[in-house]
Structure formats: structure tokens, C-alpha cells
Amino acid sequence: MGSIVILGGGLAGLSTAWHLQKAGYNNYHLFEKESRIGGLTRSETVDGFTFDYTGHLLHFKDKNIKETVLGLLGENIGFIERNSWIYSKNVFTRYPFQTNTYGLPEEVIKECIIGFIEAKYGRNGSGVSSNDSKPQEEKTFEDWIYENFGSGIAKHFMIPYNEKLWTVPPSEMTTEWMGRFVPQTSLEQILDGALSDQSQKVGYNANFYYPLNGGIEALPKAFASSLSNIHTDSEIQKIDLIEKKVTLKNGEEIRYDKLVSSLPLNILANSINTLPANIKNSIANLRYNSVFNINLGVDRDLSDKHWVYFPELEYSFYRIGFSSNFSPYMAPKGTSSIYIEISYTDNRPIDKKRAVEKVKEDLIKARILKESDKILVEKCFEIKCAYVIYDKNRTKIVNQIKDFLKENDIYTIGRYGSWEYAGMEDAIIQGKDIAGEIVLADKEGYVLKKPDRIPAVSIVIPVYNEEKILESAVKEIVVEADKLNIDYELIICENGSKDRTLEIGQNLSIIYPQVRAIHCPEPNYGAALELGILKSIGENVVCFEIDFWDGPFIEIAKVLLRKYDAVVGSKGAKGARDRRPLIRRIITYSFNLFLRIFFGFQGTDTHGIKAFRRDKSIKIVNDCKTSKDIFATELILRMQRAGFYMCEIPLEIEERRPPTIGLLKRVPSTIKNLFTLWKATRNLKSTDVKKLEPIPKILE
């Protein structure tokens, strides 16, 4: 693969580079227009105060990303339980509003409770809402608020707060963005939160992680610490799709094979020199707002809160936070730092100079500041593209633009590249996923090109719901295979898993260049094994199970396949030691006896590990008619009838765990597939059938 260009040095771009490098792909170059990496996860330090570009807190839902981030930050990380509040009606109440109305005026609490009951159960207890007749796809965020929370909560928090945040009425927005961001509730929770102060934390951000030193910029620095191909002060000027070339503002030209961008989607698209008219028109309809972030350093300890929401219009900001409470190293001892967020758009502009003064006035009115407080530091950031607006046109426009870009080998990721409401973890995940996609595509391209130097062995392993053992098993197989000093590839054939098997397999393919992960959409062992064999490129193919494999078998089979066409590892051959439970041994013996009587099978086993010459076997594989567990049996029977020179070698096997699919559950499909096998092979002529040798004759 040629050069991979990454535009944008925020978390999404850095994650892409980090995961590419981890996979052994050092042919990337990351370009960042600022003088240092980080994007909106940079931090600025002024006179001992460290300020982020608004609040950036780490919340994890993905175990692997959590391990990666905590591993990168090491001891420079703190775990914090959220202490967030809402200020309205001149009182502080806990977040979220819907379950914490205790302390508000009685009439407000009453409106919220009655409104919720009417929304959920209807005035007559029917549960029918006024918006129920509206088709689901036409319902707006406002509809959702009234249906789920009722008119009281809508009036006193959800409508005014969200309009301040997004700068558009909720009636103009869809619900696609919400996901984990808006906590839902029950009548019991609402009543509990109305009758007493509830300290129970709910929502995706009930707790969070934050660096102890350096602000949130410690995270992008940790990602970048091991990366070599980073170019700062490198702003993009234009992209040439035909020549696959990026031109920087300084005139430098960089050619690419793949381009990954975390730039805002509209900025990226407008930098392309040959953009179709329909795409240009679509870009003009993408909507977003901006945030004016004011940071203050104050000469005393102000609060123990982490952040506070302000839904009322009389306050100029929608949220403030106390970053000095995220870490004691964010501000000098005995002082506090506050970040304040004000949304605006070109259609709803603000006077930034006046905004700073109004913020100070509002903080005093809300009893956050006192007239006597001394402002030690004042630092303002302007975030031009802050929140993308989820209107009814957004999804169609974004998909249209992203499809066009992908057709031209440009991948867009991150909060603004994907044009979505997302957090830092999402950016890291997208960087990891796009790196994996590029690596997998390169490996598939490598296969399609049929390189001169092909592996000696392709190891094929079907897997289903194996998230518990897949990673450790693959690591063990790679270690053992590496000891053999042969060129090999390991193909993980996932088939219809309901757990994280496919994701883990793809991650392993990024970590280990010799590993490939392929996907079969339905649970079907035979189909997965067949696909793995057909996708293989090695001279010889070795078929293993994820919990039944043997390193020495690869080496023995490699030698035997100089003479034989196929080698079958048998649990029933002379010298084998089968230590599985008695019932499983009886089933295996009975099944193979059935094959010998009704199908003329000459060996003692068709399942388990096996090896064969790929070039001679591909036609046989394509001719097979069965699937699931019987595919392996048909493969060996067809090889026998086609005159393959075959041998068996005895195995020693001990059951490590019960089968992932119960034996009784297999019976119906096994009977059905045996009937299919009989129909497929009854008229199959035997050509020059050679006796399957129970004891292989080793070459001299």
C-alpha cells in the first residue's frame, strides 16, 4: 500500500495513526494545522491555571478503549464521581432535572409530576399521547420530550435548556443524536426525586476519568508520544481527487493512496477541487452552532461542584464548570478555575466583548461569584464548529457526502468528520475502526494480487461466540507458529457470532500482520470453513479448531504433504489417545462406523484437524453441497473418491471445555445434512481410489 494521509491531529486522527503503527503500518503521515497536536483536546496554561476547550471528560463504554487510554496515561489519571447540578428558579437542584425536582417551588414540582403522568398514562389512564398519531420517522426531538417527560419537565428544563444549547428549537431537530446522552426515567424515580434529595447518580456520565496533570491534552500527548510521522503547522489548501494529492498552504504537495480526515465535513468537502454540483449544494445545508468558551481564574475556592446547567434565558450561558475540581493541579492552591459555555450561530451572533462582562454579572447573580472576588486570569476560546444540528436533512446529506468521499478513497471520522454528536471515546473508536478497515482492505488487496511469495501454510479456524478465549488462543497459536520459521497466514473465520468475536478477530488482524479475520453472516461452521479455505492463499491449508490445535502438526503435515495430498488428524487411529467424555467417544465411533458402512469411508475420522494441498483441493471444496458440521465429512469423502493420496496420524485429545453448541441440538441438522450428503455423493464415481494409509510412510 502507498502512503496513508491523515488530516487533523485530534483524538480521531491520532487514534488512526496509533492503531496503524501498532499494526505495523508506518506509511502514514498526519498533518495538523496548529503548532501542536490535540485539536479541541488541547489545553492552555496561563499563570498556573490550566484551561481546556470547554469540559472534556473521559467516559468509557468500551472495555478495550478504556484499557488503551488508561494504559497510555499510566498514573496520570484520576477517577471521579460526578457532582453536577442545575440552577433554576434561584435554587440548585441535582442533575438530571427530571428525577431531581426536590427544592424547586411546589407549583413547579406539581407541574412536572402531573405532566409526566399525563404523558405516560393519558388524562384518562389510556396512555395515548397527542403525538401518537404522528409517524415515528416524522417525530421531532420536541415530540419526544413531551411524550417521554410531559409538559412540566418540557417547560421548566428540556425545551429552554436544549434551545440554549443547540440554538434551534427542539421542533427542528430529530432524535437520532440522543442515544446515551438523555437519561430516561420512571414515575417512581420522579416521585422519589420530588420528595427528597436524591444523591444517586444516573446517566452515561455518572462518573468519569480525568488526567491529574496537564489537562485533557495529556491524552493526545500520550497517543502522540510513540508516533513518528506527525507534521504540525501544516494546513490543508486543496485536495485533488484525480491525482490523489493534498496541497498544503505552504505549497507542499503530498500524494496518498488512502486519506483519513477528521476535519469538519463541510471544510473537507469545500477543499476538494472537483466537487460535483449536487454535493456542493448539500454541503450548504449542513447546520452547526458555535461555542464561545470563557475561562476564568478566581482568587478563592468557589465550589465543590463539577458543572452546572442553566436552562433559563436570563443567564447568558447554558453551562458552567469548575475544572479545578477535576484535578487539584488545574489551578494554584486556594484558587478556582471556571469554564463558561455560550452557544451562538451566524444567525444568532453575540458581542464577545460584551459577553465576557455579561458572564461575570450573571455569575454574581447566580451566587457563583461575589462582587469582591478577584479575577486573576481570563482566557477565551472560540469553537467555530461545536455542535452539529440534527435536522431532518442531516442524515441524508451526510450519507451522500461520505459515500462520495469513500468512493474516492477518503474516509471521514471523528465528531466533525462524521458530523455527529460524539465524545472522545467515540473518536478513539472511529480511529481504531478505520485503521482496521484500511489494514483489512490492504490484506484483501494483497490476496487478490496473488503475490509471488505466498505463505507455505494457511491456518484456517472457524469461530462462533468465542470472545472469552479467542484473543488468548490466537496469541498462543501465533507464538507456536512463529517458532516453526515458516511463512504462514492465520485466517479467523467468524460466523454469525452474537458476542464480540468478530470485533476481537478484527482487532487481532490489526495487531498481527499474519492474521486475517473474515465474516460469514450466519452461524454455520461448514460455510465458515469453506469460506476460509477459498480465501486462503497458502500452498497448504491446515484446518484447526480454536480449542483444538497443535503446533507440531503444522510441521509434520508440511513434511507429509510433500508426498500425500491430504493428512487427517484422527481421534480413532491406532495410537490415538482420546480422553474426552465417554459419550462423546461413543458418538464419534458410531458416526465414523456409519460412514464406513453407508459411504465406504476408509478412514477412522473426518472431523478435527486436517491438512491438504490447496491447489489440488479447491475444486473439491467448490463441489461440496453440505454445510455445518457435515461439510468437513463431505470434504474428506470427496477427496477419497477423487483419488487423493491420504494418510492419518493419531492424535492425543482431551476436552478443554464443553462444546459451544449442545450435542442434542446438533442432531436434527446433522440428520438433514447426512441426507444431503447421501444425495450429493450417491452418483459420485470413484476414480482410482487409493487406500487411506493409517500409518504414513515418511519420506526418506
C-alpha positions in Angstrom: 0.0 0.0 0.0 1.1 3.5 -0.7 1.0 6.5 1.6 -1.8 7.0 4.1 -2.5 10.7 4.8 -4.3 11.7 7.9 -5.8 15.2 8.2 -6.3 16.5 11.7 -4.3 15.9 14.9 -7.2 15.5 17.3 -8.0 12.2 19.0 -9.6 10.6 15.9 -6.6 11.3 13.7 -4.1 10.3 16.4 -6.0 7.1 17.2 -5.9 6.2 13.5 -2.1 6.7 13.3 -1.6 4.9 16.6 -3.5 1.8 15.6 -2.0 1.8 12.1 1.5 1.9 13.6 0.5 -0.8 16.1 -0.4 -3.0 13.1 3.0 -2.4 11.5 1.8 0.2 9.1 4.3 3.1 9.3 3.4 4.5 5.9 1.1 7.2 7.4 1.6 10.9 7.6 -0.5 13.0 9.9 -1.0 16.7 9.2 -2.2 19.3 11.8 -2.7 23.0 11.0 -1.9 24.1 14.6 1.6 24.3 16.1 0.9 21.2 18.3 -1.4 18.2 18.2 -4.6 17.8 20.1 -7.3 19.7 18.2 -10.1 20.6 20.6 -8.5 18.4 23.3 -5.6 20.8 23.7 -5.1 22.6 27.0 -3.7 26.1 27.7 -1.8 27.0 30.8 -1.8 30.7 32.0 -0.2 31.8 35.3 -0.6 28.3 36.9 -4.2 27.8 35.6 -4.8 25.1 33.0 -7.9 25.5 30.8 -9.4 23.0 28.3 -11.5 24.0 25.3 -14.7 23.6 27.4 -15.2 20.4 29.5 -13.6 17.3 28.2 -14.2 14.3 30.5 -13.5 10.6 29.8 -16.5 8.2 29.9 -16.0 4.6 28.8 -18.4 2.0 27.4 -15.8 0.0 25.5 -13.5 -2.1 27.7 -10.7 -2.2 25.1 -10.6 1.6 24.7 -10.7 2.0 28.4 -7.7 -0.3 28.8 -5.8 1.5 26.0 -6.4 5.0 27.4 -5.6 4.1 31.0 -2.5 2.3 29.8 -1.3 5.3 27.9 -1.9 7.7 30.8 -0.5 5.4 33.4 -0.5 7.0 36.8 -1.6 10.4 35.4 -5.3 9.7 35.8 -8.0 10.2 38.4 -11.4 8.6 38.8 -14.2 11.0 39.8 -17.8 10.6 40.8 -19.9 13.2 39.2 -21.3 16.2 41.2 -23.4 18.0 38.7 -26.3 20.4 39.3 -28.9 22.6 37.7 -29.6 26.2 38.6 -33.2 27.4 38.0 -35.9 29.3 40.0 -33.0 30.7 42.1 -32.1 27.3 43.6 -29.6 24.5 42.8 -31.0 21.0 42.2 -29.2 17.9 41.2 -28.8 16.6 37.7 -30.7 15.2 35.9 -33.7 17.6 36.2 -36.4 15.0 35.6 -35.5 12.9 38.7 -34.4 15.8 41.0 -37.1 18.4 41.4 -36.8 18.5 45.2 -36.1 22.0 46.3 -38.0 23.7 43.4 -41.2 25.7 44.1 -44.1 23.4 44.8 -46.1 24.6 41.7 -43.1 23.6 39.5 -42.8 20.1 41.1 -46.6 19.6 40.7 -46.5 20.6 37.0 -43.6 18.2 36.4 -45.3 15.2 38.1 -48.8 15.8 36.6 -47.2 16.4 33.1 -45.3 13.1 33.3 -48.4 11.1 34.4 -50.4 12.6 31.6 -47.7 11.9 29.0 -47.2 8.3 30.1 -50.8 7.3 31.1 -53.0 9.9 29.5 -55.6 12.1 31.2 -57.9 9.1 31.4 -55.2 6.5 32.1 -55.2 5.3 28.5 -51.6 6.2 27.8 -52.5 7.8 24.5 -50.4 10.9 23.7 -51.4 13.7 21.4 -48.4 12.8 19.1 -49.1 9.1 18.9 -50.8 9.5 15.5 -47.7 11.0 14.0 -45.5 8.5 12.1 -42.4 7.7 14.0 -40.0 8.9 11.3 -41.7 12.3 11.4 -41.5 12.8 15.2 -39.1 15.6 16.4 -37.0 16.0 19.5 -39.8 18.2 20.8 -42.3 15.4 20.3 -40.0 13.0 22.1 -39.7 15.4 25.1 -43.4 15.8 25.5 -44.1 12.1 25.0 -41.5 10.9 27.5 -41.4 13.7 30.1 -44.6 15.6 29.8 -45.4 19.3 29.6 -44.0 20.3 33.0 -40.4 18.9 32.6 -40.5 20.2 29.0 -41.5 23.7 30.1 -39.1 24.1 33.0 -36.0 22.4 31.6 -35.9 20.3 28.5 -37.2 22.9 26.0 -35.4 26.0 27.2 -32.1 24.3 28.0 -31.9 22.5 24.7 -32.8 25.6 22.7 -30.0 27.4 24.5 -27.5 24.6 23.8 -28.4 23.9 20.2 -29.5 27.4 19.2 -32.6 26.0 17.4 -36.0 24.9 18.7 -36.2 21.2 19.5 -39.1 21.1 17.0 -36.5 21.5 14.2 -34.4 18.5 15.5 -34.7 14.7 15.1 -33.9 12.2 17.9 -31.0 10.5 16.1 -28.4 12.1 18.3 -29.7 11.2 21.7 -28.6 7.7 22.4 -27.0 7.6 25.9 -27.0 11.4 26.2 -30.5 12.0 27.6 -31.4 9.8 30.7 -34.9 8.5 30.7 -36.9 7.9 33.8 -39.9 6.3 35.6 -42.7 7.7 37.7 -41.1 6.1 40.8 -37.9 7.9 40.2 -39.7 11.2 39.6 -41.7 10.9 42.8 -38.6 9.9 44.8 -36.7 12.9 43.4 -39.6 15.2 44.2 -40.0 14.1 47.8 -36.3 14.1 48.9 -32.8 14.9 47.9 -31.5 12.1 45.8 -27.8 11.6 45.5 -28.0 8.5 43.3 -26.1 9.1 40.0 -27.8 8.2 36.7 -26.8 8.7 33.1 -23.7 7.9 31.0 -21.6 10.4 32.8 -22.3 9.3 36.4 -18.5 9.0 36.9 -15.6 9.9 34.7 -11.8 9.9 34.4 -9.6 12.9 34.0 -5.8 13.4 33.8 -4.1 14.6 37.1 -1.6 16.8 35.3 -1.6 18.7 32.0 -5.3 19.0 31.4 -7.0 16.8 28.8 -4.1 17.5 26.5 -2.3 14.8 28.4 -4.3 12.3 26.4 -3.4 13.4 22.8 0.2 13.8 24.0 0.2 10.2 25.3 -1.1 8.9 21.9 1.5 11.0 20.0 4.5 10.1 22.2 5.2 6.9 20.1 4.2 8.3 16.7 6.9 9.5 14.3 5.2 10.8 11.2 3.4 13.9 12.6 3.6 17.3 10.8 2.3 20.4 12.6 1.9 23.9 11.2 0.5 22.1 8.1 -2.8 23.5 7.0 -4.6 22.0 4.0 -5.4 24.1 1.0 -6.9 21.7 -1.5 -7.4 18.1 -2.4 -7.1 16.7 -6.0 -9.2 13.5 -6.2 -7.9 12.6 -9.7 -4.2 12.8 -8.9 -4.9 11.7 -5.2 -2.8 14.7 -4.0 -3.1 17.0 -1.0 -1.7 20.5 -1.3 -0.8 22.4 1.9 -1.0 26.2 2.4 2.8 26.4 2.1 2.7 24.8 -1.4 3.9 21.4 -0.4 2.2 18.5 -2.2 1.6 15.1 -0.7 0.4 12.1 -2.7 -1.8 9.5 -1.0 -3.3 6.0 -1.5 -5.8 6.4 1.3 -6.9 9.7 3.0 -8.4 9.8 6.5 -9.9 13.1 7.6 -11.2 14.3 11.0 -11.7 17.9 9.6 -15.3 19.2 9.7 -17.1 17.6 6.9 -18.0 20.9 5.3 -14.4 22.2 5.4 -13.1 19.0 3.9 -15.6 18.9 1.1 -15.0 22.5 0.2 -11.3 21.9 -0.1 -11.9 19.4 -3.0 -11.2 20.9 -6.4 -13.6 18.7 -8.4 -16.7 18.5 -6.3 -20.0 17.6 -8.1 -22.7 20.3 -8.0 -25.1 18.1 -6.0 -22.5 17.6 -3.3 -21.8 21.3 -3.2 -25.5 22.1 -2.8 -25.8 19.5 0.0 -22.9 20.9 2.0 -24.5 24.3 2.1 -27.4 22.8 4.0 -25.3 21.3 6.8 -26.1 23.1 10.0 -24.0 23.6 13.2 -23.5 26.1 16.0 -20.5 27.7 17.6 -19.4 28.0 21.3 -17.7 30.9 22.9 -15.8 29.4 25.8 -14.8 31.9 28.6 -12.3 30.7 31.2 -11.7 32.5 34.5 -9.2 32.0 37.2 -10.6 33.3 40.6 -8.7 34.0 43.8 -10.6 31.7 46.1 -12.2 28.2 46.4 -15.7 28.7 44.8 -17.5 25.4 44.9 -17.2 21.6 45.1 -19.4 21.1 42.0 -18.1 19.8 38.7 -20.6 21.6 36.4 -24.0 23.3 36.5 -26.7 23.6 33.8 -28.6 26.9 33.3 -31.8 26.5 31.4 -33.3 30.0 32.0 -32.8 32.7 29.3 -31.9 35.4 31.8 -28.5 33.7 32.1 -26.3 34.1 29.0 -24.6 30.7 29.3 -26.1 27.2 29.1 -23.5 25.6 31.3 -20.5 26.4 33.5 -17.9 24.0 35.1 -15.2 24.1 37.7 -12.2 22.4 36.1 -10.2 23.0 39.3 -12.4 20.3 40.8 -11.3 17.7 38.1 -7.8 17.8 39.4 -6.0 19.8 42.1 -3.3 20.6 39.6 -5.6 22.6 37.3 -5.3 25.8 39.4 -2.9 27.2 42.1 -3.8 26.2 45.6 -6.5 28.3 47.2 -7.9 29.4 43.8 -10.6 28.1 41.4 -11.0 27.9 37.6 -14.3 28.2 35.9 -15.2 27.4 32.2 -18.4 29.0 30.8 -20.1 28.0 27.5 -22.3 30.2 25.3 -23.8 28.9 22.1 -24.3 31.1 19.0 -24.6 31.0 15.3 -24.1 33.4 12.4 -27.9 34.0 12.5 -27.8 34.4 16.3 -24.4 36.2 16.8 -23.0 37.5 20.1 -20.9 40.5 21.0 -17.9 38.6 22.5 -16.5 41.6 24.4 -19.9 42.3 26.0 -20.4 38.6 26.6 -17.5 38.4 29.0 -18.9 41.2 31.1 -22.4 39.8 31.0 -21.0 36.4 32.1 -19.4 38.0 35.2 -22.7 39.7 36.0 -24.6 36.5 35.6 -22.2 34.5 37.8 -22.7 37.1 40.6 -26.5 36.9 40.1 -26.3 33.1 40.4 -24.3 33.4 43.6 -21.3 31.7 42.0 -19.1 34.8 42.3 -19.1 37.7 44.7 -18.5 41.3 43.9 -15.3 41.1 46.0 -13.8 38.2 44.0 -10.7 39.0 42.1 -10.3 37.6 38.5 -6.7 36.5 38.3 -6.8 35.1 34.7 -9.2 35.4 31.8 -8.8 33.2 28.7 -11.3 32.9 25.9 -11.6 30.2 23.2 -13.8 30.3 20.1 -15.0 26.9 18.9 -16.4 27.7 15.4 -17.9 24.3 14.8 -19.1 23.0 18.1 -22.4 21.0 17.8 -23.8 19.7 14.6 -27.5 20.3 14.2 -29.6 17.1 13.7 -32.3 18.5 11.5 -34.4 16.3 9.2 -31.9 16.7 6.3 -28.7 15.9 8.2 -28.6 12.1 7.7 -29.4 12.1 4.0 -26.8 14.8 3.3 -24.1 13.3 5.5 -24.5 9.8 3.9 -24.4 11.3 0.4 -21.2 13.2 1.1 -19.5 10.3 2.9 -20.4 7.8 0.1 -18.9 10.1 -2.5 -15.7 10.6 -0.5 -15.3 6.9 0.2 -15.7 6.1 -3.5 -12.6 8.3 -3.8 -10.6 6.6 -1.0 -11.4 9.3 1.6 -12.6 8.2 5.0 -14.2 10.8 7.4 -14.1 10.2 11.1 -14.4 12.0 14.4 -17.1 14.3 15.8 -16.9 16.7 12.9 -15.7 14.4 10.2 -18.6 12.1 10.8 -20.8 15.2 11.5 -22.3 13.7 14.7 -22.8 14.3 18.4 -20.0 12.2 19.9 -17.4 12.1 22.7 -13.7 11.4 23.0 -14.1 7.7 23.3 -16.2 7.6 20.1 -13.3 9.5 18.3 -10.8 7.0 19.5 -13.0 4.0 18.5 -13.5 5.5 15.0 -9.8 5.9 14.6 -9.2 2.3 15.6 -12.0 1.1 13.3 -10.8 3.0 10.2 -7.3 1.8 10.8 -8.6 -1.8 10.9 -10.6 -1.2 7.8 -7.6 0.1 5.9 -5.4 -2.9 7.1 -8.1 -5.4 6.2 -8.5 -3.9 2.8 -4.8 -3.9 2.2 -4.6 -7.6 3.2 -7.5 -8.5 0.9 -5.8 -6.5 -1.9 -2.6 -8.4 -1.1 -4.6 -11.7 -1.6 -6.2 -10.5 -4.8 -2.9 -9.5 -6.3 -1.6 -13.1 -5.8 1.9 -12.1 -4.7 5.0 -14.0 -5.9 5.9 -15.0 -2.4 2.9 -16.9 -1.0 2.7 -18.4 2.5 3.7 -22.1 2.9 0.7 -22.7 5.1 -2.7 -21.1 5.6 -4.2 -22.0 9.0 -8.0 -21.8 8.9 -10.1 -21.7 12.1 -13.9 -21.3 12.2 -15.1 -19.5 15.3 -18.5 -18.8 16.8 -19.2 -16.9 20.1 -15.6 -17.3 21.2 -15.0 -13.9 22.8 -13.7 -15.5 26.0 -10.8 -17.4 24.5 -10.2 -16.1 21.0 -7.6 -13.5 21.9 -5.5 -15.8 24.2 -5.8 -18.7 21.8 -4.7 -16.7 18.7 -1.7 -15.3 20.7 -0.7 -18.9 21.6 -1.1 -20.1 18.0 1.0 -17.2 16.7 3.7 -17.9 19.2 3.8 -21.6 18.3 3.7 -20.9 14.5 6.4 -18.3 14.7 8.7 -21.0 16.2 8.4 -23.1 13.1 10.2 -20.4 10.9 7.8 -20.8 8.0 5.7 -18.2 6.1 2.1 -18.6 7.2 -1.2 -16.8 7.5 -3.9 -17.4 10.1 -7.5 -16.9 8.9 -10.1 -16.5 11.6 -13.5 -17.4 10.1 -16.2 -15.8 12.3 -19.7 -17.0 11.6 -22.8 -15.2 12.9 -21.5 -14.7 16.5 -23.7 -12.8 18.8 -20.9 -11.6 21.1 -17.7 -9.6 20.3 -15.9 -12.4 18.4 -15.8 -10.6 15.1 -14.6 -7.3 16.7 -11.9 -9.2 18.6 -10.8 -11.0 15.4 -10.6 -7.8 13.5 -8.5 -6.2 16.3 -6.2 -9.2 16.2 -5.8 -8.8 12.5 -4.6 -5.3 13.2 -2.1 -6.4 15.8 -0.7 -9.4 13.9 0.1 -8.8 10.2 -0.2 -12.6 9.6 -3.7 -12.8 10.9 -6.8 -12.2 8.8 -10.4 -12.0 10.0 -13.3 -12.9 7.7 -17.0 -12.8 8.3 -19.8 -15.3 7.4 -23.1 -13.7 8.3 -24.9 -16.8 9.7 -23.9 -19.4 12.3 -22.6 -22.1 10.0 -19.4 -24.0 10.8 -19.2 -25.6 7.3 -19.8 -22.4 5.4 -17.2 -20.6 7.5 -14.7 -23.4 7.0 -15.4 -23.4 3.3 -15.0 -19.6 3.0 -11.8 -19.7 4.9 -10.3 -22.4 2.6 -11.4 -20.5 -0.5 -9.9 -17.2 0.9 -6.6 -18.9 1.8 -3.5 -18.3 -0.4 -1.0 -20.7 1.2 0.5 -23.7 -0.6 -1.0 -26.0 2.0 -4.1 -25.5 4.2 -4.3 -26.6 7.8 -7.8 -26.7 9.5 -7.9 -26.3 13.3 -10.5 -25.6 16.0 -9.9 -22.6 18.3 -9.8 -25.0 21.3 -8.2 -27.9 19.4 -4.9 -27.1 17.6 -1.4 -28.4 17.6 1.8 -26.6 16.6 3.8 -29.7 15.8 1.0 -30.9 13.5 1.8 -28.0 11.1 5.4 -29.1 10.8 4.6 -32.8 10.5 1.9 -32.0 7.9 4.2 -29.8 5.9 6.6 -32.7 5.5 3.9 -35.3 4.8 2.3 -33.1 2.2 5.4 -33.4 0.0 4.2 -37.0 -0.7 0.5 -37.1 0.3 -2.4 -34.9 -0.9 -4.1 -34.8 2.5 -3.3 -35.5 6.1 -6.1 -36.2 8.6 -5.5 -36.0 12.3 -7.6 -38.8 13.8 -9.0 -39.5 17.2 -9.7 -43.1 16.2 -6.4 -44.1 14.5 -4.1 -46.6 16.0 -2.0 -44.9 18.7 -4.5 -42.1 19.3 -5.4 -41.1 22.9 -9.0 -39.8 23.1 -9.6 -38.6 26.7 -12.9 -36.9 26.0 -16.0 -37.9 28.0 -17.3 -41.4 27.1 -20.5 -40.2 25.5 -18.5 -38.1 23.0 -16.2 -41.0 22.2 -19.2 -43.3 21.6 -20.8 -40.7 19.3 -17.6 -40.2 17.3 -17.1 -44.0 16.9 -20.7 -44.6 15.9 -20.6 -41.7 13.3 -17.5 -43.0 11.7 -18.8 -46.6 11.6 -21.9 -45.2 9.9 -19.7 -43.5 7.3 -17.7 -46.7 6.7 -20.9 -48.8 6.2 -23.0 -46.5 4.1 -20.5 -44.3 2.4 -17.5 -46.6 2.0 -15.2 -44.4 4.1 -11.8 -46.0 4.6 -10.5 -43.9 7.5 -11.3 -43.5 11.2 -12.1 -39.8 11.4 -13.3 -36.9 9.3 -13.6 -34.1 11.9 -10.9 -32.3 13.8 -7.6 -31.1 12.4 -6.5 -31.8 8.9 -4.1 -30.5 6.2 -4.1 -30.7 2.4 -2.6 -29.2 -0.7 -4.6 -26.2 -1.6 -4.2 -26.2 -5.4 -5.5 -29.8 -5.7 -8.3 -29.3 -3.2 -10.0 -26.1 -4.3 -12.2 -27.9 -6.9 -13.3 -30.4 -4.3 -14.2 -27.6 -1.9 -16.3 -25.9 -4.5 -18.1 -29.1 -5.3 -19.3 -29.7 -1.7 -23.0 -29.5 -1.2 -23.4 -29.7 2.6 -22.7 -27.2 5.3 -22.5 -27.0 9.1 -20.7 -30.0 10.8 -21.1 -32.3 7.8 -19.1 -30.1 5.5 -15.8 -31.5 6.9 -17.0 -35.0 6.4 -18.1 -34.4 2.8 -14.7 -32.8 2.1 -12.8 -35.9 3.2 -15.2 -38.3 1.4 -14.9 -36.4 -1.9 -11.1 -36.3 -1.5 -11.1 -40.1 -1.0 -13.4 -40.7 -4.1 -11.3 -38.3 -6.2 -8.2 -40.5 -5.7 -6.4 -38.3 -3.2 -3.3 -40.0 -1.7 -4.1 -39.6 2.0 -2.9 -40.6 5.4 -4.0 -40.5 9.0 -1.9 -39.6 12.0 -3.1 -40.4 15.6 -4.0 -37.5 17.9 -4.0 -37.1 21.6 -7.0 -35.1 22.6 -8.5 -34.0 25.9 -11.7 -31.9 26.2 -10.8 -28.4 27.4 -14.4 -27.3 27.8 -18.0 -28.4 26.8 -19.0 -27.9 23.2 -20.3 -24.3 22.5 -23.3 -25.9 20.8 -25.0 -28.8 22.7 -24.8 -32.3 21.1 -28.5 -32.8 21.2 -29.1 -29.6 19.3 -26.9 -30.8 16.5 -28.9 -34.0 15.9 -31.6 -32.5 13.6 -29.2 -30.6 11.4 -26.8 -33.5 11.3 -29.5 -35.9 10.1 -30.6 -33.4 7.5 -27.1 -32.8 6.2 -26.3 -36.5 6.1 -29.3 -36.9 3.8 -28.0 -34.1 1.7 -24.6 -35.7 1.7 -26.1 -39.0 0.5 -27.9 -37.3 -2.3 -24.8 -35.4 -3.3 -22.5 -38.4 -3.3 -24.7 -41.4 -4.3 -23.9 -40.9 -8.0 -20.3 -39.8 -7.4 -17.9 -42.0 -9.3 -14.8 -43.2 -7.6 -11.7 -42.6 -9.7 -8.5 -44.5 -8.8 -9.3 -44.7 -5.0 -6.2 -45.1 -3.1 -6.2 -46.8 0.3 -6.0 -44.2 3.1 -2.8 -45.2 4.9 -3.3 -45.5 8.7 0.5 -45.1 9.2 2.1 -42.6 6.9 5.3 -43.5 5.2 7.7 -40.7 5.9 9.8 -39.6 3.0 13.4 -40.5 3.1 
